[in-house]
Amino acid sequence: MIRKCLQHLEIINASDKEKQIVYMYMKAMDEEIVALKEKSGN
């Protein structure tokens, strides 16, 4: 999912700074989802 998002950013010629911000946001969301899944699984 993150890779696909970064590919779309390439298509729209996003700056490196924009790509970094989006990557950090997506990574944080991914970690939060994993934590919620682990919490609900216990």
CNS distance restraints for C-alpha pairs under 8 A (distance, minus, plus):
assign (resid   1 and name CA) (resid   5 and name CA) 6.28 0.50 0.50
assign (resid   2 and name CA) (resid   6 and name CA) 6.25 0.50 0.50
assign (resid   2 and name CA) (resid  23 and name CA) 6.88 0.50 0.50
assign (resid   2 and name CA) (resid  26 and name CA) 6.39 0.50 0.50
assign (resid   2 and name CA) (resid  27 and name CA) 7.51 0.50 0.50
assign (resid   3 and name CA) (resid   7 and name CA) 6.21 0.50 0.50
assign (resid   4 and name CA) (resid   8 and name CA) 6.38 0.50 0.50
assign (resid   5 and name CA) (resid   9 and name CA) 6.39 0.50 0.50
assign (resid   6 and name CA) (resid  10 and name CA) 6.37 0.50 0.50
assign (resid   6 and name CA) (resid  19 and name CA) 6.66 0.50 0.50
assign (resid   6 and name CA) (resid  22 and name CA) 7.99 0.50 0.50
assign (resid   6 and name CA) (resid  23 and name CA) 7.40 0.50 0.50
assign (resid   7 and name CA) (resid  11 and name CA) 6.49 0.50 0.50
assign (resid   8 and name CA) (resid  12 and name CA) 6.50 0.50 0.50
assign (resid   9 and name CA) (resid  13 and name CA) 6.13 0.50 0.50
assign (resid   9 and name CA) (resid  14 and name CA) 5.26 0.50 0.50
assign (resid   9 and name CA) (resid  19 and name CA) 6.70 0.50 0.50
assign (resid  10 and name CA) (resid  14 and name CA) 6.06 0.50 0.50
assign (resid  14 and name CA) (resid  18 and name CA) 6.00 0.50 0.50
assign (resid  14 and name CA) (resid  19 and name CA) 6.49 0.50 0.50
assign (resid  15 and name CA) (resid  19 and name CA) 6.30 0.50 0.50
assign (resid  16 and name CA) (resid  20 and name CA) 6.12 0.50 0.50
assign (resid  17 and name CA) (resid  21 and name CA) 6.28 0.50 0.50
assign (resid  18 and name CA) (resid  22 and name CA) 6.20 0.50 0.50
assign (resid  19 and name CA) (resid  23 and name CA) 5.99 0.50 0.50
assign (resid  20 and name CA) (resid  24 and name CA) 6.13 0.50 0.50
assign (resid  21 and name CA) (resid  25 and name CA) 6.20 0.50 0.50
assign (resid  22 and name CA) (resid  26 and name CA) 6.05 0.50 0.50
assign (resid  23 and name CA) (resid  27 and name CA) 5.97 0.50 0.50
assign (resid  24 and name CA) (resid  28 and name CA) 6.13 0.50 0.50
assign (resid  25 and name CA) (resid  29 and name CA) 6.25 0.50 0.50
assign (resid  26 and name CA) (resid  30 and name CA) 6.14 0.50 0.50
assign (resid  27 and name CA) (resid  31 and name CA) 6.22 0.50 0.50
assign (resid  28 and name CA) (resid  32 and name CA) 6.18 0.50 0.50
assign (resid  29 and name CA) (resid  33 and name CA) 6.18 0.50 0.50
assign (resid  30 and name CA) (resid  34 and name CA) 6.28 0.50 0.50
assign (resid  31 and name CA) (resid  35 and name CA) 6.19 0.50 0.50
assign (resid  32 and name CA) (resid  36 and name CA) 6.18 0.50 0.50
assign (resid  33 and name CA) (resid  37 and name CA) 6.16 0.50 0.50
assign (resid  34 and name CA) (resid  38 and name CA) 6.20 0.50 0.50
assign (resid  35 and name CA) (resid  39 and name CA) 6.10 0.50 0.50
assign (resid  36 and name CA) (resid  40 and name CA) 6.10 0.50 0.50
assign (resid  37 and name CA) (resid  41 and name CA) 6.01 0.50 0.50
assign (resid  38 and name CA) (resid  42 and name CA) 6.52 0.50 0.50
